[in-house]
Amino acid sequence: MGRNKNKNKNKNKRVDPSPDSNDVPEDYDMEKSQQRLLKEGFHPSVTSKTPDEVEKAWIARAQQLIKRPTREEFMGKMGDFYNSSFTTPRYLTTAMLLLRYESKYVRAAKKPADTGDNMLATMLNTIDVGGEIANILFQQGWKSVLNTAITSSTTWKAAANSAKIWDFNAASLRTDGSSGVLLVVAPECTIGELNMSNDLDPYGMDTSNSLSSWCREAMKYEREIYFSTYLIHGHIKGTIYRSKADKQKREGRKIIPDFMADDIVSAVEHIRETRDVWGSSQFISNPQNQLFQPPVIFSASRLRKMLMHISEQKTVLQVLYFEKIPLLDRRMIAVILRECPNVRMIGIYDCPLIHFGDVLCLIDLIYEINYKRREAGLPEIAALDFYPRYNHGTPFQSANSATYGLTWGPHKLDVVQRGFFNIILKAFMKAKRMKLGLLFDEDKAFCEYLRRVPGPPLAVPTFLDALHRYMEVKDERSKKRVIYDLLKPVRLGLCRRMESDRQEGYMSIMAKNLVFCSSCGYETLEEFYSTTARQMQPHSRVCAGCNLQRWLDEEEDHLKGHKKQALNTLYPNWNGLNFNHDAPMPQTAKGIIKLQSTISVRPDTNHTTVDREGVMYTRQVMLDLIRDNKIHWDSLANLPTLADLLNSRQAWKHFSTNCNNLDVYCRAVRCVAEQDEEGKGKKSFLRSRFDGGMPDTAEELQPSGDTVAGIPSYDIKSAIMFHVGLTMKGWGAVEKPAGKQCNLTERDDAFCHNGLFTAHLCAFGTNDYLEAICPGSHRQSLQRDDMGASVRGQFGQDWWWKGVAASTTDEGDEGSQLGEEAVRALQSQHSRVACLVSLRDGIETKIWKMGSDKLTGYNTQVVRRKAGKRHNGYLYIICKANPRHKQRQS
């Protein structure tokens, strides 16, 4: 016993205290950090809300995403409900400042708005002055424009009429205001609206109907896609060319162009019958209340017309907004911005091909453009309003439906969480030095996006709070505490025993050294590197931020990878592994991050030498730390100018061909999926596809988390479960009472109201993040009727008692006997999964499937063996009637 005690004591002693240990705040730990947060609140630049208000807002938002409709319910809904943008759910609008009723077929004449006493509307409608006011208004970001517009209908109309609103689908202006503001939007419309518009105005003569001008063209593209599919199927099956001469001619020519040729042939040859292929068109087979999904080739033609309009207006544009624009990627943004010399603010909102990691290259792009503009005496870009693509996931119930936010599918949490905060750190420091507005302003688009990413509700505000405080503190003692607060959300759920940081001397070794990344060239804290990366050689380590950027670049959902490949045709000299002009960072940030190397080519040095006896050997040397190992493709260098891009007819021809091939492939896969549902397919072509055979549609499925190596990243459900564990440890928005655990049942808020807390605890009891699921002091409170009544009614008696059974297997309760109803629930015919918590780790919930013969009535109890070499703290289920009958849970 004495030896073990001394052994554990020495184990916790990680490093010797440094000579200046008196200056190190070693008494600062998770508990002190949480007390400081609850006492002082967040930095004013982050939010004016208290931690409790932030948590309640997060819970209210999470509740809306927990439940999803069934597929049948979703197909009957109006539009794409779950894919609404951050701005407004699309009930009244189809795009920014475009009301839905305008796309209906109301023949009432439009009358000029009566501004009355509305001073702002009057000023916006004033010639000359109104344009300048609109420029100032729209430079404040979309949230400010929306808050201003919704004050009254006259203000809404005045704001809309003051801007130039470009309808991407119609390839024309909806409004042509006097300001320098250009809003490029892709208005939502349903299949039924397009069909009705084509029936009522087949030749597009009605100028008041914004759909009639382009619906026929969209239908034409859709028909031609299926016609191409029909011809390719005939070539493959040999049903088109009848004569011998025609057959020889067919064998000597290509069926389709090179782009995706093999994939197309593989998909088309699985189509059993082509007689009904025309009926697969979305204008025929899809419900009339579903949103129109534009073909890729249709979007390609619209993209070129949009660029032509921007090229014509490039000198007068001062503000650019892009919302949900197909085929608009970071490279196209760079081409546009470099061509518009007077643009001072740009807003990018929920564009499908622009992800969270692109914030870094966009900041570098703005720095590069501003540097050249200063030399030319032109106005600089002062603000970036950015809302990356948010992945809501499959909008209806399926085996893998989940909202991951950053990504479409699950990835390794160790990389995603560290990389997420690493990218925020880089972007914040660069924007701070450049004085770039809007990006990290309170309640603007980017910060709103960060708060919506699944994770603990206080994680992002805590991280941003620490960043702002770090830039202000002067003394080293306070800076040390700020760094601890900065790393707290990065470590949560990844580092065990964070409550023992003080005993293990974490503050003594924290931020002592910075680790170099061979991909981006930055040195930063080791907490921003995954566990695997830390074990690599110093010259080959890659930070989690670069890894996350690569994963985001490589995502294949909605055919994003193929679309980017098609766009490569427009950029013949582009190389994604080149580096951008790195935006500078403040000098005060060098303690946590700094650019160490800009050398990207390692010198060819021969370390082979000969000893005295003439034997050749290789000397052991420390390789230079340079960034010669870039792993993602965010380069914005070597791109054509906008004029060269528009004049390259051959490039646009190849691009259109690639887009047509992509559409043929997509529709062929859907045809196979539809025939599979009808039972016509013998060998399922869809088994190798995670998307369920519905790529690039609202019905696309998500991949399973089983393929993830390690703990998968948070979705909404697992984030709620993790938050439950943190709150029980006193690391939530409520201060932990001295000397006892925080009793959540005493709280009267949204999370605990009406048994919702326990509902999350039980309904998602199979999650891997149920940390410290329920201390002993909570056992009675969890079993109270007022906490469990609604849960038993909503989720059933078995789910309820499974949660209670899991909560009673606590580290401090060795030998606790499971309740009668808990055991009965675990033995029921339709619920034979016991949710048991690992006593050794206290952080992971294990799932153990067992039959009714493994647990016998009330004689079953959970015990914990003493830790040692043989038992090592594993769980054992022991039957009292037969003590030899036991099962070990590893």
Secondary structure as GFF3:
##gff-version 3
##sequence-region A 1 890
A	DSSP	alpha_helix	2	12	.	.	.	ID=ss1
A	DSSP	three_ten_helix	21	23	.	.	.	ID=ss2
A	DSSP	alpha_helix	30	40	.	.	.	ID=ss3
A	DSSP	alpha_helix	51	66	.	.	.	ID=ss4
A	DSSP	alpha_helix	71	75	.	.	.	ID=ss5
A	DSSP	three_ten_helix	81	83	.	.	.	ID=ss6
A	DSSP	beta_strand	93	95	.	.	.	ID=ss7
A	DSSP	beta_strand	98	99	.	.	.	ID=ss8
A	DSSP	three_ten_helix	100	103	.	.	.	ID=ss9
A	DSSP	alpha_helix	119	124	.	.	.	ID=ss10
A	DSSP	alpha_helix	129	138	.	.	.	ID=ss11
A	DSSP	alpha_helix	142	149	.	.	.	ID=ss12
A	DSSP	alpha_helix	153	162	.	.	.	ID=ss13
A	DSSP	beta_strand	164	167	.	.	.	ID=ss14
A	DSSP	beta_strand	172	176	.	.	.	ID=ss15
A	DSSP	beta_strand	181	185	.	.	.	ID=ss16
A	DSSP	alpha_helix	191	200	.	.	.	ID=ss17
A	DSSP	alpha_helix	215	237	.	.	.	ID=ss18
A	DSSP	alpha_helix	244	251	.	.	.	ID=ss19
A	DSSP	alpha_helix	261	268	.	.	.	ID=ss20
A	DSSP	three_ten_helix	277	280	.	.	.	ID=ss21
A	DSSP	alpha_helix	282	285	.	.	.	ID=ss22
A	DSSP	alpha_helix	296	313	.	.	.	ID=ss23
A	DSSP	beta_strand	319	323	.	.	.	ID=ss24
A	DSSP	alpha_helix	330	339	.	.	.	ID=ss25
A	DSSP	beta_strand	345	349	.	.	.	ID=ss26
A	DSSP	alpha_helix	358	376	.	.	.	ID=ss27
A	DSSP	beta_strand	383	387	.	.	.	ID=ss28
A	DSSP	alpha_helix	413	434	.	.	.	ID=ss29
A	DSSP	alpha_helix	445	452	.	.	.	ID=ss30
A	DSSP	alpha_helix	459	470	.	.	.	ID=ss31
A	DSSP	alpha_helix	476	491	.	.	.	ID=ss32
A	DSSP	three_ten_helix	498	500	.	.	.	ID=ss33
A	DSSP	alpha_helix	501	504	.	.	.	ID=ss34
A	DSSP	alpha_helix	506	509	.	.	.	ID=ss35
A	DSSP	beta_strand	514	516	.	.	.	ID=ss36
A	DSSP	beta_strand	522	525	.	.	.	ID=ss37
A	DSSP	three_ten_helix	526	528	.	.	.	ID=ss38
A	DSSP	alpha_helix	531	534	.	.	.	ID=ss39
A	DSSP	three_ten_helix	538	540	.	.	.	ID=ss40
A	DSSP	alpha_helix	544	554	.	.	.	ID=ss41
A	DSSP	three_ten_helix	557	559	.	.	.	ID=ss42
A	DSSP	alpha_helix	560	567	.	.	.	ID=ss43
A	DSSP	three_ten_helix	568	570	.	.	.	ID=ss44
A	DSSP	three_ten_helix	587	591	.	.	.	ID=ss45
A	DSSP	beta_strand	593	595	.	.	.	ID=ss46
A	DSSP	beta_strand	608	610	.	.	.	ID=ss47
A	DSSP	beta_strand	616	618	.	.	.	ID=ss48
A	DSSP	alpha_helix	642	647	.	.	.	ID=ss49
A	DSSP	alpha_helix	649	677	.	.	.	ID=ss50
A	DSSP	three_ten_helix	705	707	.	.	.	ID=ss51
A	DSSP	alpha_helix	716	728	.	.	.	ID=ss52
A	DSSP	three_ten_helix	744	746	.	.	.	ID=ss53
A	DSSP	three_ten_helix	753	755	.	.	.	ID=ss54
A	DSSP	alpha_helix	756	763	.	.	.	ID=ss55
A	DSSP	three_ten_helix	776	778	.	.	.	ID=ss56
A	DSSP	alpha_helix	779	782	.	.	.	ID=ss57
A	DSSP	alpha_helix	785	795	.	.	.	ID=ss58
A	DSSP	alpha_helix	797	808	.	.	.	ID=ss59
A	DSSP	alpha_helix	820	827	.	.	.	ID=ss60
A	DSSP	beta_strand	833	837	.	.	.	ID=ss61
A	DSSP	beta_strand	845	849	.	.	.	ID=ss62
A	DSSP	beta_strand	860	864	.	.	.	ID=ss63
A	DSSP	beta_strand	875	879	.	.	.	ID=ss64
A	DSSP	beta_strand	882	889	.	.	.	ID=ss65
###
